[in-house]
């Protein structure tokens, strides 16, 4: 999930970040934040999105580790 523009979430496709999808906030099963990884699911013939909390945490940790590695290399 890249960002919110009002009540619309702007999603970017993994690996193809130039591909955007606008999704109304009410289509999410839980609260989401910028940077969260979400999965498209179908509930009673309705498309919805749910956050993948574990996957999001792993990606954030990987980014933080990389940033720390870069910072430590400069010293």
N, C-alpha and C positions, 0 to 999 in steps of 0.2 A: 504494500500500500504506500504509494508515494506521498499523497497529500490530500487534504480536504479543500474543496472550493465550495464554501457554504455547506449545504447538506449532501454534496456529491463527493464521493471518494474517487480519486484518480488512481487506478491500478496500472502498474507497468508489468508487462510480460517478462518473466525470468528468461534471461539470455537474449531477449529482443526488447530492450528498454525503450526503443522508439515506438513500440506498439502500446497504445494507451486504451484503457477501457474506463468509462465513467459509470459509477454504480451508486444509486441512491443509498444513503446511510441506513435506511430501514431494511436493506437487504442483507445486513450483517447479523449473525446469530448472537454476537457479543460485541462489546466495545472494542474498537481497534484504534491504533495510534499510527502515526507516520512511521514507516520503516517496518511495520509488521508484515509477515508473510501470511497470505491468506489462501484458502482453498475454495474453489467453486464446488458447491454440493447441490443436490436436488432434494427438496423436502416437499412431499405431496405435490409433485409436478411443478414446483416453484423453485427457481434458481435462487440460491442464497450463498453467502460467503461466511466462512468461519476462520478465525485466526489460528495459525499453527504456532502455538506459544513455544514449544520446544525447539522447533526449527528456527524461529525468530531469534531465540536466545543463543543458539549455536552460531548463527550468522553474525550476530552482534559481537559475540566473544571472539570470533575469527577476525573480524575487522579491528577490534580493540588490540588483539595480539599483534596484528600486522602493523598497526600504528605505533605500538610500543617498540617493536623491532626496528622500525624506521627511525624513531626518536633516539634509540640507544645506539644505532649505527653512526649517527651524527656526532656523538660524544667521543 
